[in-house]
Amino acid sequence: MTLRPLRAALRLFLFALAVVLALPLQFLLHNFRSKRLDLRFARRFHGLICQIFGLRITSRGIPCTNGQVLYVANHLSYLDIPVLGSLIVGCFISKNDVARWPLIGTLARLQRTAFIDRNPAAARQEQDNIGRRLREGLNMILFPEGTSTDGRSVLPFKSSLFAAVLEGESRLMMIQPITLRLTHVDDQTAETADQRDIYAWHRDMETSFALHLWRFAQHRGAQLDIIFHTPFSAQAHGDRKTLAKAAHIAVSKGLEKDEPISLPEQEKIYAQF
């Protein structure tokens, strides 16, 4: 066996071991809802997964922590979950398929993931599932494209996913757009489609989740630049479509600009809320 399959086998063993060991701890901490201990533990768990798979992260801007926050990001891969989960204390909004994944689905439920259906007919149920978590006062992480891409552009956001934050007290929460930029794979600039697809797992690929994870685990890893944009209040937008558009514009601009975010400017904005 060559080095690459050995690396993958070791990583997948460590990943499975981490999930198995995390499950009972996550289950116990799940009962301490008032202290959010389960979500803090989840953040440490995601950080460990990033280390196991060689996911290196640089971040620009400041994660908003003033009040309840909906973090909105573009989506490249299932690997985005440990990447963002290692930076943010919050729960994810994820497609129903994940709930059926062995062990991972159970862990996701214990980490209070809100599961949604891709079927447009289930829009009301999506709002209810998201609204339930919002009423608990939790920060949430949303990939509103509704699918994943190779990260070169951002698909239009599904405005139905924003409807719940315009109801009741949720209108007072903050929305923070986030751009995920894949910069390197195996220490090489991620320029070609083949390089990007080592990390990205998107709608244009026929590769199964298991096969893609096995292939990615054989590589040394990937590096991502995470840009936290200026947050804004949900109530600043009158309807879900304008809210989705404002978030989409901010996330898309993150793929076009390389200059750092002005941190003093963001701190000034946070002080208003």
C-alpha positions as CSV (number, residue, x, y, z in Angstrom):
1,M,0.0,0.0,0.0
2,T,1.4,3.4,-1.0
3,L,1.5,6.4,1.3
4,R,-1.7,8.1,0.0
5,P,-4.1,5.2,0.8
6,L,-2.3,4.7,4.2
7,R,-2.9,8.4,4.9
8,A,-6.6,8.1,4.0
9,A,-7.1,5.0,6.0
10,L,-5.5,6.6,9.1
11,R,-7.6,9.7,8.7
12,L,-10.8,7.8,8.3
13,F,-10.0,5.7,11.3
14,L,-9.4,8.8,13.4
15,F,-12.5,10.4,12.1
16,A,-14.7,7.4,12.9
17,L,-13.0,7.2,16.4
18,A,-13.7,10.9,17.0
19,V,-17.4,10.5,16.0
20,V,-17.8,7.4,18.2
21,L,-16.2,9.1,21.2
22,A,-18.1,12.4,20.6
23,L,-21.5,10.8,20.5
24,P,-21.9,10.0,24.3
25,L,-20.4,13.3,25.3
26,Q,-22.6,15.2,22.9
27,F,-25.6,13.3,24.2
28,L,-24.9,14.2,27.8
29,L,-24.1,17.9,27.0
30,H,-27.3,18.1,24.9
31,N,-29.3,18.2,28.1
32,F,-27.5,21.4,29.3
33,R,-29.3,23.6,26.8
34,S,-29.2,26.8,29.0
35,K,-25.5,26.9,29.0
36,R,-25.0,25.9,25.3
37,L,-22.4,23.5,26.4
38,D,-23.3,21.1,23.5
39,L,-22.6,23.8,20.9
40,R,-19.3,24.8,22.5
41,F,-18.3,21.1,22.5
42,A,-19.4,20.9,18.9
43,R,-17.0,23.7,18.0
44,R,-14.1,21.8,19.5
45,F,-15.2,18.7,17.7
46,H,-15.2,20.4,14.3
47,G,-11.8,21.9,15.0
48,L,-10.5,18.4,15.6
49,I,-12.0,17.2,12.3
50,C,-10.2,20.0,10.5
51,Q,-6.9,18.9,12.0
52,I,-7.5,15.2,11.1
53,F,-8.2,16.1,7.4
54,G,-5.6,18.8,7.0
55,L,-8.1,21.7,6.6
56,R,-6.2,24.9,7.2
57,I,-8.2,28.1,7.8
58,T,-7.3,31.8,7.6
59,S,-10.1,34.2,8.5
60,R,-10.7,37.9,7.9
61,G,-13.2,40.1,9.6
62,I,-14.9,39.4,12.9
63,P,-17.6,36.8,13.6
64,C,-20.6,38.8,15.0
65,T,-21.5,37.9,18.6
66,N,-23.9,40.6,19.4
67,G,-27.2,39.0,20.1
68,Q,-28.6,36.2,18.0
69,V,-27.0,35.8,14.6
70,L,-27.8,34.0,11.3
71,Y,-24.5,33.3,9.5
72,V,-25.0,33.0,5.7
73,A,-22.3,31.4,3.5
74,N,-21.7,30.0,0.1
75,H,-21.3,26.2,-0.1
76,L,-18.6,24.1,-1.7
77,S,-18.6,20.8,0.2
78,Y,-19.6,18.8,3.2
79,L,-16.2,19.8,4.5
80,D,-17.5,23.4,4.9
81,I,-19.3,22.1,8.0
82,P,-16.2,21.4,10.1
83,V,-14.6,24.5,8.7
84,L,-17.3,26.9,9.8
85,G,-18.2,24.8,12.8
86,S,-14.7,25.3,14.1
87,L,-15.1,29.1,14.0
88,I,-18.7,29.7,15.1
89,V,-20.7,28.6,18.1
90,G,-24.0,27.8,16.5
91,C,-26.1,25.0,14.8
92,F,-26.4,24.3,11.1
93,I,-29.3,24.2,8.8
94,S,-28.8,21.1,6.6
95,K,-30.6,19.0,4.1
96,N,-32.7,16.0,5.3
97,D,-30.2,13.5,3.6
98,V,-27.6,14.2,6.3
99,A,-30.0,13.0,9.1
100,R,-29.9,9.5,7.5
101,W,-26.1,9.3,7.4
102,P,-24.8,6.6,9.9
103,L,-23.4,8.1,13.1
104,I,-23.0,11.5,11.4
105,G,-26.7,12.0,11.3
106,T,-27.1,11.2,14.9
107,L,-24.3,13.5,15.9
108,A,-25.8,16.3,13.7
109,R,-29.2,15.9,15.6
110,L,-27.4,16.1,18.9
111,Q,-25.7,19.3,17.7
112,R,-29.2,20.6,17.1
113,T,-29.1,20.8,13.3
114,A,-32.3,22.0,11.7
115,F,-33.1,19.7,8.8
116,I,-34.9,20.9,5.7
117,D,-36.3,19.4,2.6
118,R,-35.2,20.5,-0.9
119,N,-38.7,20.0,-2.2
120,P,-40.3,23.4,-2.9
121,A,-43.6,22.1,-1.5
122,A,-41.9,21.8,1.9
123,A,-41.2,25.5,2.2
124,R,-43.6,25.9,5.2
125,Q,-42.0,23.0,7.0
126,E,-38.5,24.5,6.4
127,Q,-39.7,27.7,8.0
128,D,-41.1,25.8,11.0
129,N,-37.9,23.8,11.5
130,I,-35.7,26.8,11.3
131,G,-38.1,28.9,13.4
132,R,-38.0,26.3,16.2
133,R,-34.2,26.7,16.5
134,L,-34.5,30.5,16.3
135,R,-37.0,30.6,19.1
136,E,-34.5,28.7,21.2
137,G,-32.2,31.8,20.8
138,L,-29.6,29.8,18.9
139,N,-27.1,31.2,16.4
140,M,-27.6,29.4,13.1
141,I,-25.4,28.7,10.0
142,L,-27.1,28.6,6.7
143,F,-26.0,27.6,3.1
144,P,-28.9,29.3,1.2
145,E,-27.7,28.3,-2.3
146,G,-29.6,25.0,-1.6
147,T,-26.7,23.0,-3.1
148,S,-22.9,23.2,-3.4
149,T,-20.6,24.5,-6.2
150,D,-16.9,24.5,-7.0
151,G,-16.7,27.9,-5.3
152,R,-15.9,30.0,-8.4
153,S,-19.3,31.8,-8.1
154,V,-22.3,32.0,-5.9
155,L,-25.7,30.6,-7.0
156,P,-28.8,32.7,-6.2
157,F,-30.0,32.2,-2.6
158,K,-33.3,30.5,-1.9
159,S,-35.3,33.3,-0.4
160,S,-37.7,30.8,1.3
161,L,-34.9,30.0,3.8
162,F,-34.9,33.6,5.0
163,A,-38.7,33.8,5.7
164,A,-38.4,32.5,9.4
165,V,-36.0,35.4,10.4
166,L,-38.7,38.0,9.4
167,E,-41.2,36.7,11.8
168,G,-41.7,37.9,15.4
169,E,-38.7,38.7,17.5
170,S,-36.4,37.0,14.9
171,R,-36.6,40.3,13.0
172,L,-34.2,41.7,15.6
173,M,-31.5,39.2,14.9
174,M,-28.3,40.0,12.9
175,I,-27.4,38.5,9.5
176,Q,-23.7,38.1,8.8
177,P,-22.7,37.0,5.3
178,I,-19.6,34.8,5.0
179,T,-17.5,34.0,2.0
180,L,-15.7,30.7,1.8
181,R,-12.8,30.9,-0.6
182,L,-10.8,27.7,-1.5
183,T,-7.3,29.0,-2.0
184,H,-5.0,25.9,-2.0
185,V,-5.2,22.1,-2.3
186,D,-2.1,20.1,-1.4
187,D,-0.2,23.4,-1.0
188,Q,-0.9,24.4,-4.6
189,T,-3.1,27.2,-5.7
190,A,-6.6,25.9,-6.4
191,E,-7.0,27.1,-10.0
192,T,-8.2,24.2,-12.1
193,A,-11.5,22.4,-11.9
194,D,-9.7,19.2,-11.0
195,Q,-7.9,20.8,-8.2
196,R,-11.0,22.4,-6.8
197,D,-13.0,19.2,-7.0
198,I,-10.6,17.5,-4.6
199,Y,-12.2,19.6,-1.9
200,A,-15.5,20.6,-3.5
201,W,-18.4,18.1,-3.7
202,H,-21.1,19.7,-5.8
203,R,-24.1,19.1,-8.0
204,D,-22.1,18.7,-11.2
205,M,-20.2,15.6,-9.8
206,E,-21.4,12.0,-9.9
207,T,-19.0,10.9,-7.2
208,S,-20.6,9.5,-4.1
209,F,-20.0,11.0,-0.6
210,A,-18.0,8.0,0.5
211,L,-15.8,7.9,-2.5
212,H,-15.1,11.7,-2.5
213,L,-14.2,11.6,1.2
214,W,-11.8,8.7,0.5
215,R,-10.1,10.5,-2.3
216,F,-9.9,13.8,-0.3
217,A,-8.4,12.0,2.7
218,Q,-5.5,10.8,0.4
219,H,-4.4,14.3,-0.2
220,R,-2.4,16.5,2.2
221,G,-5.4,18.8,2.7
222,A,-6.8,22.2,1.7
223,Q,-6.6,25.8,2.7
224,L,-9.6,28.1,2.9
225,D,-9.9,31.9,3.4
226,I,-13.0,32.7,5.4
227,I,-14.3,36.3,5.1
228,F,-16.7,37.6,7.7
229,H,-18.6,40.5,6.2
230,T,-20.3,43.4,7.9
231,P,-23.5,42.2,9.6
232,F,-26.8,43.8,9.2
233,S,-30.2,43.6,11.0
234,A,-32.9,41.4,9.5
235,Q,-35.5,44.1,10.1
236,A,-33.6,46.4,7.8
237,H,-35.1,44.5,4.9
238,G,-38.9,44.4,4.3
239,D,-39.2,40.9,2.7
240,R,-37.3,37.7,2.3
241,K,-36.3,38.3,-1.3
242,T,-34.5,41.6,-0.6
243,L,-32.9,40.1,2.5
244,A,-31.7,37.1,0.4
245,K,-30.4,39.4,-2.3
246,A,-28.5,41.6,0.2
247,A,-26.8,38.6,1.7
248,H,-26.0,37.2,-1.8
249,I,-24.4,40.4,-2.9
250,A,-22.1,40.5,0.1
251,V,-21.1,36.8,-0.2
252,S,-20.4,37.2,-4.0
253,K,-18.2,40.2,-3.5
254,G,-16.0,38.2,-1.2
255,L,-15.0,36.1,-4.2
256,E,-14.0,39.2,-6.2
257,K,-11.9,41.2,-3.6
258,D,-8.7,40.3,-1.9
259,E,-8.2,43.3,0.3
260,P,-8.8,42.8,4.1
261,I,-12.0,43.8,5.7
262,S,-11.8,47.0,7.7
263,L,-11.9,45.7,11.3
264,P,-12.3,49.2,13.0
265,E,-15.2,49.8,10.6
266,Q,-16.9,46.6,11.6
267,E,-16.4,47.2,15.3
268,K,-18.1,50.6,14.8
269,I,-21.1,48.9,13.2
270,Y,-21.3,46.3,16.0
271,A,-21.5,49.1,18.6
272,Q,-24.8,50.3,17.1
273,F,-26.6,47.1,18.1
